[in-house]
Amino acid sequence: MREHARADTWMLGQAHALKALCGNTVRAGPGHQLECEVWHQQGCVSHRFDILGKHLCKSYVRLTSIVARISNDTEEGKQHAVLANAHLDSTLPSSGAAADSLSAGILLEAANTLVRTSHWSSTYALVLLWNNAEKSLQDGLHLFATQHPVRGCVRATINLEAAGSTGPELLFQATSAQMVDAYARVPHPYGTIVANDISSGMLMSDTDFRQFGLYLDITGLDMAVVGHSCFYRARKDTVNHIEPGIVQHMGDSGLALLRFLSSPDSPLFEFTTGYTRPTTVYISFLNAFFVQYSFSTPTVLCLVLLASGILVASQSANIVSVLKGVVLVGAALFSALAS
């Protein structure tokens, strides 16, 4: 508890330093529309949490979170926002270097980078949330999503997490076609729809991301470092075990997403009337390209393969060619059924 209190105090100080940096930036460049607001939220609530098909009634008392909002200092600019989230707490005996100090630091550095960029201006607001008590079943996010005054302006979210200490950050949940398209803009995309299927169905995997959908009904992206997961929540979750380069990779992705989602090209305004569920299969290639294709594409390809197999078999009396055609037909039928 002492370490959590120190982390909360330190991060609150950093949030106020960010607010001071905003003020200095505005004074240095007259006409620059920029405003930073900071809240140290505190609350006491009893609520229900569902886990493993059971209902758990729980309470938290004097729980705190740090919230910062960066906007263009207009009411219109504050009406729609993207929220980026990380949690400050960890579990014993872990020091929490990757889970989740890594993400908390990236949010702070991304915000400082944007504020220091002289030509940057946000069309839509950025809300940064550093919450506590994620490890006690996501109480910190519940506090924000049910009580904070700016929660109603949030249209989409980016959740940064870690369940390991190596490998690039992985996109493992995306709940709308628009946010999948947004992720395709990051410098080095790394994600696959298979990870989404595994995390949401085959394995018990839960993050703050669930609370965004449950209480705010918003879309978003859930990203995490997942390599070498044996260090997760363990004594070896320390800075010296974090693989060099993954901080840069997640930082580049987070910064690119915040920059795009706060720009005039952002889909945030569209989300006021709802969002479109993902309609494509997506996969990254060589950590540089993000490939998307529609759900119907595999079926079409299988039918083409089927037709080719039948054509080969029907136009040749050669037994080898016929066998090749039969194999092609079989493969096409199996793929079509599997898709």
N, C-alpha and C positions, 0 to 999 in steps of 0.2 A: 504493500500500500504506500509505503514511503516513496518508492521509486516512481509509482504512478503519479503521486502528488507532485513530485519534482518535475516529471515530464509535462504535466499540465501547466505548471507555473512557467517552465521554460518556453513552451510553445505559445502561451499567452503573450509572453514578452516578445517573441518573434513576430506574432501577429500585429502587435502595436508598433514594432519597428517597421513592418511593411506599410502600415498606415502612415507613419512618419515619412517613409520614402515616397509615398504617393503625394503627400503635401509638398515635399521638396521638388518633386518632378513638375508639379503644377506651377510652383513659383519660378522654377528655372525656365519654363516655356509658357509664356502667357498665351492663353487661348487653348491650351491643352485640356480637353475635357476628361477629367479623371477624378474618381472619388473612391476611397477605401473606408469601409466601415467594419468595426470589430465588435463582436459580442462574446461575453463569457457566460454561456447559458448554464443554468442550474435548475434541477427539477427533482420532484419526488412523485412517482407514479406506480400504481399496481396495474398489471396487464397480463394477458394470456399469451403464451408462446407454445406453438405446436411443434412437436418433434417426435419422429418415429411413430407417427400415428397416435400420439398421446397429447393430452392438454396439460400444460404446466402453468400454474398460476404463480406469478413472481412479482416482486417489488424492488424498486431501487430508491435510495434516499440521498439527497444532496449530490446527485450525480452531475458532473460538469462536462461540457464540450466547448471547444473554441470554434467560432464561426467568423469568417471574413467574407465580405462582398466587395468586389471590384466592379465599378460601373462607369459609364460616361457622364455621371452626375445629372442625369435627366430622369424624370418619372417614366418616360417611355422606355428608356434603356433598362430600367429596373423591373419592368413588368414580366420579362422572360429571362430565365437564367439557366445555365448548365451548372450542375453541382459536381465537384470533385471531392472524393472522400477517402480518408485513411484513418486508421485507429491508432491510438497512442499506447494502449495497454498490451501486455503480453501475459504469458502464463509461467508459473514457477515450474522448473528452475531456469527457464530460458531468459536470456537478456533481451531478446526481441530485436536483434539487429536487422534481420531481414523481415520478420513478421512482428511489427509492421513499421519499424523506424525507417526502413528504406523508402517506403511509400510516403510516409509523413514528410520526410526530407525532400523528396522529389516535388511534392505539391508546393512546398514553401519556395524551393528554388525556381520552379516554373513561374510562380506568381511574381517573384522578384525580377526574373528575366523580362517578363511582359511589361511590368511597370517601368523598368529601366529603358525599354525600347522606345526611343523618341517618336517614331512614326506610328506606333501601335495605338489604336483606339478601339474600344469595344462597342459594337452595336448592341449586343446582348450582354447581360451581366454574368460574371463568374462568382459562384459561391463556393468557398473552400471550407470543408468541414474536417476538423480533427476531433474525432469522438473518443470517448472512453467506454470501457465495459463491453467491448465487442466480444471478448472471451467469456463473459457471463451471459451469453446468448443475446448479443446485439442490443443491449439496453441503450447505449449511447445513440445509435441511429434511431431507435424508437423515440427517444427524448426529442431529437430534432424533428422527426417526421410528424410528430403529433402536437408539438408545442411551440416550435420556433416561429416567430412572426414572418419570416421570409419563405417559409416552406411552400406557400401557395404560388410563388413565382417560378419554382423550379420545374422545368419541362423535360430535362434529361439528366442522366448521371453518368459519371465515370468512377468506378470503384477500383482502387489500387490495392492489391493484396500480395501476400507471399505465403507459399506453403513449401518452401525450399530455399536454397541459397545459390543455385547455379542455373545456367541456361538462360536464354532470352525470355523476356516477359511474354506470357501466352495469353491471347484472347480466348477465354473459355466460356463466356456467355455473352450473347448479343440478342436483344429482344425486339429489334425492329430493322426493317430493310434500310431505313435512313441512317441508323447508327452503324450498320455494317458498311455502308458507303462512306461514312465519315472515317471509319477506321482504315479504309483502303488508302487514305491520304497520308498515313504516317510514313516516315522515311524507310523503316525496315519492318514491315508487317510480319507478324508471326502468329498465326491462328488457323484453326480448322473447325469446321462444323462438327467433326467427330468429338472434339473436346467438349463442345456444348452438350452433345447427346450423353456423353459419359457423366459429366458433372451434374446434369439435371435429372438423370434417370438411373443409370447403372450403379453409381456410387453415391454414398451419402456425403455430399459436399455442400456446405452452406457458408455464406458470407453475409456481410451487411447488405449486399445487393438485393437479397430477398425482401428486406424491409421497404426498399424504395417502391417495389411493385405492390406490396401488401398495403401500405398506408398512403402512398402518394400516387399510385397508379401511373408511373412514368416509365419510359423506356431508358435503356442505357447499355453500357459495356462493362463487363467484369474482367479484369486483367490481373494476372498474378505471375510471380516467379515460382516455378514448380520443380525445378531440377534438384536432385540430391535431397529429397524430402525427408530423409532420415534425420536431418538436423532440425526439422520443423518442431517447434515447441520443446526443444532440447537444449542442453547446456552448450552445445556447439553452434547454436545460432548466434554467432559473434561476428564482428566486423571482419576479422581475418579469414573467415570461411566464406565470405561473399565473393563470388567469382568476379574478377576484374572485367569491366565492360557492361555488366548487366544494369548497373545504375545509369550509365549513359543511354543504354537501349530503352529502358523504361522511361527515362527522363525525356528523350527525344519524342517518344510516342505520346506521352502526357502533354508535353508542350505543344506539339502539332495539333492534338485534338482540342485543347483549350483555345488555341489561336483560331482554328477553323470554326468551332462551335460558337464563338463570340463574334464572328464576322458577319457581314451582310449576307453571305452565301449560306449561312447556317440554317438548318431545318427547324430550329427551335419554335418559330412562330407556327409552323405547320402542326406541331404537337398539341396546340390548344384544342384542336378538334380530333385528336387521336393520332395513332401511328399505325403503320403497316407492318404486320408480322413478317419476319424474314421470308423471302420468296426465292432465295438462291442457295446453292451449295457453295461454300467458300473454303479456300485453302491457300496458304502461302507457299511460295516456291522460291527456294534459295535465299530465303530471308530478305528478298528484294521485291518480289512481285506478289500481288494479291489477286488470285484468280477467282472469278465468280461465274457460275452458270446456273440456269434455271432448273427447278426440280424436274421438269419434263425432258431436259436434254439427254440424260442417260437412257430414257425409254426410246427416244428417237434414234440414238446411236445404236442401240440394241436391235431395233427394227431394221436399220440399214444393214447391220451385220448379218441378220437373219436372211434378208433378201439376197445378199451377196453369196451366202452359203448355198442357198437353194439354186441360184443361178449357176454356180460352179458345178454343183452336183448334176444338174439337169443337162448341161451342155457338153459333158465329157463322159465317154464310155470307159476311160481309164480308171481302174479300180482305186489307184492311189488318189486320184483327183476326187473321186466319189467319196472316199473316206475323209479326205480333207474337208469336203463340203459338209459331211455329216457332223464332223467335229465343230465346224463353224456354227452350224445350226444349233447344236447342243449348247455351245457356249453362249450363243445369243439368247436362247430360251432361258437358260439359267440366270443370266444377267438381267433379263427383262423381269423375271419373277422376283429376283432379289431387290431390284429397284422399286 
